[in-house]
């Protein structure tokens, strides 16, 4: 039986090692560095200043009308800058929707519960580390 390429199992270079192995880490680092410089170049405009963002008066093709066309005798009015109505879902008058929202709020973790979970995870980590 004849062995090809000197019995190196398909590898090239000295001692049967892959000749491109030393370049892998350096080439990957150089590519990542070039990518990072390219991204920062996209973020800056001429003169080293970030370009000014446009400030449109509104987002949409047409400005919002003061009120909608009356549907079933009731016209909806838009109040720019108004705060939303607390518990707005109750305005639909649906007991099923009210029950679903109440259940969701009851079972949803709030900020205090999330903080307690974070503290418990930190204590567990400290116990594992020692």
Secondary structure, 3 states (H helix, E strand, C coil): CCCCHHHCCCCCCHHHCCCCHHHHHHHHHHHHHHHHHHHHHHHCCHHHCCCCCCCCCCCCCCCCCCECCCECCECCECCCCCCCCCCHHHHHCCHHHHHHHHHHHHHCCCHHHHHHHHHHHHHHHHHHHC
